[in-house]
Amino acid sequence: MRTPVRPDGPAFWREVAATPRGGAIATCIQCGTCTSSCPVEAYDPSFNVRRLVARVKLGLREDVLSDEALWACTRCFACVARCPKDVQPGEIVEALRSIALKEHRQGAGPRHAVAFADSVRDNGRISEARVTIESIGLSGLARQGALPVRMALRGKSPSLRRHRLRSISEIRALLEEESP
Amino acid sequence: MKYAYYPGCVALDSCSELDDATRAVAAELGIELVELEEASCCGAGNLQEVDPEGALALNARTLSMAEAVGADLLTVCATCQLYLARASEELKDPRTRERVNARLAKVGKKVEGRVTVKHLVQVLLEDVGPRKLAAHVRRPLGELAVGAFYGCHLLRAPGTKAFENPEHPTSIEHLVTLLGGRPVDYGARTACCGFHVLTVREDLAMKMSGQGLAEAKSAGAQAIATPCPLCHLVLDVYQGKAEKAAGERLDVPILHLSQLVGLAFGIEPAKLGLKRHMVSTKAVVRSLHELEVVKA
């Protein structure tokens, strides 16, 4: 099913094509159906998924992996549903984020992904309060203003207590040693 | 009818009213829910980015627990549905299964690939069926105008078998009609709420959800029904901020689909957690009570 990537293609293109979810990148015809379906691009043109694929094809590795816009994708998969060549652009975004995380790239996106994974490793499930605070930081929490208080008044707050699975040792045994 | 029940993280944390409402509806329909109490998080895409093979192994572990129950897996979250169904599809490949089982052997588990992952919407329409559902409706929703908000991952779920047409879904409107309500058509019913960038790009999430809510409101929706607690979180908890992004007063009550079904079944609103919302659901409950008075 996977189209072989041209052996003379840029190394970065071949690297992405070799990932479990990036394989279909070679079939992209740059038609732009993905970008015109993208709700993120409608508000923030710096996230342009067609161009993202083009930049991978051009081998612009550092440019792509250090781009904060990579973390603006909401995983809505409108691009995947509409792509006429089944390139699965949203899955290529996932593959690119994986590579960026392996390289310990910094920023709000990687911070959230790592906080999420850490919560799973520690407790087996997500503690919403903890993941939120670790993702946005105390300054981000301050910017939430009265919202946490209003949530508390409605009994709507996420729990502050730790709920750890009894079988947590199984979860840790199945995950990689530590987050990148 | 029995299911291995997977509430997911958010339905056990900030959206616990979804868990309450789902249990109440299942009890009414005579559905046995065997909760997978030791199941892990589905990964929600984040763990898949950080540790793809580990995320697949965790979901394979959850599926093996459902196999032990001997029932299909029931989810109540669009994102849980995507990542568990995707794992289930991947594990149908014998080579993938062998590789994942080698890892699962470390914790004494094995997955055979026998379980189907189903969201509540699918269970209600396909397993319970319209006739039985309609028979349980004791408090029809009357003229309540309900806008569906499907949630991306119920419709657009790469690597899984589609339950319905992602561009023209009908399941929630069908359910609303069966419950005696009036479905409202609007463009953003298949749109994205922005949940998955809420902590990274709150500005985007607010613009996206603000537009969706404004569209539903201008189409005349008195309430929105969503089959996903993540959509619920953005549309309900953050609605005040979405109003600022949309530049207009919204005040649209957001119901979990289970709550809407429960209301139509005549279950007490308190049992469905209808007060545990940021946007008041009073107007919805009042309109149903008034209707009942008329009926009596």
Interface residues (C-beta under 8 A of the other chain):
Chain A: P20 P39 V40 Y43 D44 W71 A72 C73 T74 R75 C76 F77 A78 V80 A81 Q88 G90 E91 E94 R97 S98 L101 A108 G109 H112 A113 V114 F116 A117 S119 V120 G124 R125 I126 S127 E128 V131 T132 S135 I136 G140 L147 R150 M151 R154 G155 K156 S157 P158 S159 H163 L165 R166 S167 S169 E170 I171 A173 L174 L175 E176 S179 P180
Chain B: C9 V10 L12 D13 S14 E38 S40 C41 G43 A44 G45 N46 L47 Q48 E49 V50 D51 P52 E53 G54 A57 L58 R61 R103 L104 K106 V107 K109 C152 H153 L155 R156 A157 P158 P166 E167 A191 C192 G194 F195 H196 V197 T199 V200 R201 L204 A205 K207 M208 V237 Y238 G240 K241 K275 R276 H277 M278
